[in-house]
Amino acid sequence: MDRTPEIDVLVVGAGFGGLFLLHRLRGLGLSTVVVETGSDVGGTWYWNRYPGARCDIESLEYSFSFDEELQQEWHWSERYAAQPEILDYARHVADRFDLRRDIRFDTRVTGAVWDDTVERWQVATDAGGWSARFVVMATGTLSAPNAPDFPGLDSFAGRVLHTARWPDDVDLTGRRVAVVGTGSTAIQAIPLIAEVADELYVLQRTATYSVPARNGPLDPAVEAAVKADYAGLRARDRQMPGGFGSRFGWNDASAVATDPAERDAELERRWRIGGFAFLGAFADVILDPAANELVADFVRRKIRATVHDPATAELLCPTQPIACKRMCLDTGYYETFNRPNVHLVDVSGAGIERITPGGVVVAGVEYAVDTIVLATGFDALTGAVMRVDLVGRDGRSIRDAWSAGPVNLLGLAVPDFPNLFVLTGPGSPSVLTNMIVSIEEHVEWIAEALVHLRDHACSVIEATAEAADAWVDHVNLVASFTLYPSCNSWYLGANVAGKPRVFMPLPGFPAYVERCRDVARSGYEGFRLS
Ligand code: NA7
C-alpha cells in the first residue's frame, strides 16, 4: 500500500508568493512541496491573459528584491510590465532557483484536515495526498473569479469570456462585443477591444476613476539609476504607504489647506507623471471627504475635457470617493468613448435584466452582441482560501470560521487552524500595497516563525481566539478612520452576492511590518506555541 508522503510544508499556489516561499523554506532545509492548479508558475499572471493585462505598479518595483543578482540582471522592457513579460519573469525565477522540481502542476488542492493526534495536516488533492506539518495558503488575493449569474446567460448563442480565464484562441476582430464591468481589468481591455470590434457596448454599473498610466518603453537612464542603488530604492519604498512610489513621493500636505491654484498645479504635475503618483499628491485624500472631493473633481474635469459627448462624459464621471474603490490606470480609456463603435450603457439601476440568445437586455433594450466579456472581477481576499475545504481543530471548517468575515491574527494565522498560514490575506495590508513587497514580508515572517519553532523544539503554532478578535477589531478601527468603507468595493466584499460586508485589508503599511516584527521579537505574542 502506498504511504501518504510526509513533508514539512505544503504550499498552495505557485504564484509569486509560492515561488519565494519554496525558495526560502528550501534554504532552511524544510521539505516543501508547492501544489498548483495551473500548468505553469505565475498565479494571477498565469491566468489573467485578457487583452491589455498589465500591472499597475511600475515594473522596477513590482519585482523581487531578495536577490541582488536577479534584480540587476533582469531587464524590464516597459515602465509597467504587460502580463506576458511578468509571466516570463515568474518562469525565469522558477528556473533560476530550480524551483520546478518541487512544484506539482495541474493539481488542485481540494481540502486539508488537521489531525491533532499527529499534529499534521492531511492534504487532499485531485491527484493524491500529502501529510504536512504546515500548510501555507499562497492562493492569491485576486484569483477566484467572480462571475455573476445573469438570468439567461446559459441561453446565449455566442461566446462568454471571463477576463481571468481568457482562452488563447480569442479573436474579437469584427465582433459585436459587450463588456460587463469598468474596473481595472475592463479599463485595460476596453481600448484594445474597441480597436478591433465592430461594435462595443460597455456595461457600466459604477463609473471608475482612472488616471493615465503614461506607459512606454523603460527609460534606460531610469533603469540605470535604479540599478545603481537598487537596495536603496527598495528600502525607501518600504517606508512608503503602499510599499512603493518613493521616486514620485507621497506628499504630507493637505488638499484642503492648499491654495486652489497650487493644488491644481500639483495634481496636474502628478497627472502628467502618470499612475499612482496622482494619489500621492495629498495626504488627506483617503481620510477627509472634503479633500477627497477636491481631488475627485479634478479627475471629473479631465473626463469632461476628454469625452466629446456631454451625456457620455457625465455618465463616466464617478460619484463615490476617489480611491475608495481601487483607482485605475489606463492608456486611452476615456478617449475610447469618442469612437463611433463604442457605446456606454448604464446598468446602475436595475442592472442587466437578462441575457438572450442574441444579446444583452438592459432597461428593456436589447443590445445585439455575439460575445460577452465578463470583466466582473474576483471573490477577493477570502475567495481562494474558502474554496479549499479546510478543516481545523475539532472539525471546524474555514467556511464556518469565516462565515461572518475573515478572522485571523495579523492576517497570517487563523484560530483553530494550527500550523496554517495565509499569505497576504485579509487582515494584512495586502492589496493596498505593492503585492511583491507584502509577499516578501510575509514569507520572511513565516520562515522566521518556523525557525523559531525548530529552535525552541515546538511543533505547533496557533493564533489565540482573543488575539485574533482583537486584531479584527483593530483592522476595522483603522479602516473606520478612512473613506475606504464608504463605497461598495471588493475590499469590503460588496461585489459578491451574499458575502459578509467587512473591510478586509488593513490600511497601515509600513507600521504593520513593524507590528509583525514586534510580535516575532516578543516570542509570538498572541500565538500559542507548543
Ligand atoms: P473589479 O475592480 O472588481 O471590477 C469589476 C467590475 O465589474 C466593476 O466595474 C463591477 O461594478 C462590475 N460588476 C461586477 N458584477 C457586476 C454585475 N453583476 N453587473 C454589472 N457589473 C458588475 O475587478 P477587476 O478585475 O477589474 O480588478 C480587480 C483588481 O485586479 C484591480 O483592482 C487591480 O488591483 C487588479 P461595481 O463597481 O461593483 O459596481
Residues whose N, C-alpha, C, O or C-beta is under 5 A from the ligand:
A	BS01	NA7	L142 P148 V180 G181 T182 G183 S184 T185 A186 L203 R205 T206 R326 A375 T376 G377 F378 N488 W490 N495
